[in-house]
Amino acid sequence: IIFSLFSNNKAKGGCSMKGLDYTVLILVIIGAINWGLVGFFGLDLVAFLCGSMSIISRIIYAVIGVCGLYAISYCGRIGH
């Protein structure tokens, strides 16, 4: 299933990044929800589930951060 998200979609006229875009969008939303929980309730869900600044939580934060940087490209693709 995951492979099909990132595969080329030749039937619709070329390479499709929709799978990557949706995955990034979901991770950015999860990151935003986590920051909302931190802001409103002082609850860092990632730290709560994985430990404060453990290697797992740092990996999660890094992946979400990279997704946020990738999501900047959405601004250039709006309307295309």
Secondary structure, DSSP 8 states (H G I E B T S, - for coil): -HHHHHS-BGGGTB---HHHHHHHHHHHHHHHHHHHHHHHH---HHHHHH-TT-HHHHHHHHHHHHHHHHHTHHHHHTT-
